[in-house]
């Protein structure tokens, strides 16, 4: 009997392993993923589906703003329309909220406004295969606990286009919703301080969506969390916090977008695969200003982007994170930034090829001593390069090496960055270069720098 008691735990463990395998954890490798084994990627798309919405409260008319008390309810038009029909809405103002649970084509032709009177969510699309077009949605509540928004999307294969969305806490909120098209919408939040606004477009456990040609201004963030293989194309973002914040979101593509005056451009956090190309990111300024950010991200490409006038062009921490992966910067222009590339907690694995560095106060800041040779620099153009091209091949005859002299003061003591480029620090730097009394720290070495700035078709 004692012998059986010692065997039973082993049999139970073996049975549990078989059960996990049977539930879909396999060795199949998806696009851009490193492995399908449990725990090796941040992909949670095969996690059990659960309802993650808190029930929405209901508000009587008398609690809603009086400006919409005389409006006819839009819900009555939706209830009267048969499933699969086209609902042509007479121009005018209508009262929200609205809940759509059947496939409809609803076209306001730019002449229809739905107002929820500053309470709750204005419009909920809880179906598959619907089209919502040409409407003005406005007047959500301001409650973060219930995610008050202009438009909730809780379905797949919908088209949401050419909406005007304003005076709402959150703009368009997709949860567990995939294969949708969100296109040509103009979105802004309520006129609150930056930290308490809602997100312009939010993806939560939502995959394979196309987010295209939208204009998002004066919101908090655009976020994609636990959301994979989405495409952000041709959007414009202004005066918000994160232009796009990815977290636990693999293989997303960001291309041909324009982001101005946001605190952070694109942030890649705890994710693998995907990348950004042909974007313009400008004026990511302030104490935390950063055009491109990486936190424990792996296997990302960054190509042909215009990264200008930002406090930090690239801020990278522990990235790439997964063993034997890389982050590849190619053909980008880093111009007029405080720091073009800032690498901290460096593990190596960054490849920087054919980029342009011009007019930056500091081209490269490599935190940690003796880490300057961990990354690979090839064929970049530096306007600070001091060398010749005697053989006329277009590349310098000697390597371009970036050293930190007096700059080590603010690199090792971040509060001292306040004095960066001050006359005193510049004088110290000059004297250090003239007659070093401490060893300069190698930041980067490009063995074959370009002599001439290459022409480019940015963004």
Helices and strands as residue ranges (DSSP letters): H 2-22, G 61-63, G 66-68, E 72-73, H 74-80, E 86-88, E 92-95, E 98-100, E 105-115, E 123-125, E 131-138, E 149-153, E 159-161, E 164-166, E 170-175, E 181-183, E 186-188, G 194-196, E 201-204, E 210-212, E 215-217, E 221-225, E 231-233, E 236-238, E 242-247, E 252-255, E 258-260, E 264-269, E 274-277, E 280-282, E 290-295, E 300-303, E 306-308, E 312-317, E 327-330, E 333-335, E 339-344, E 350-353, E 356-358, E 362-366, E 376-378, E 381-382, E 400-404, H 408-412, G 414-419, H 423-434, E 441-446
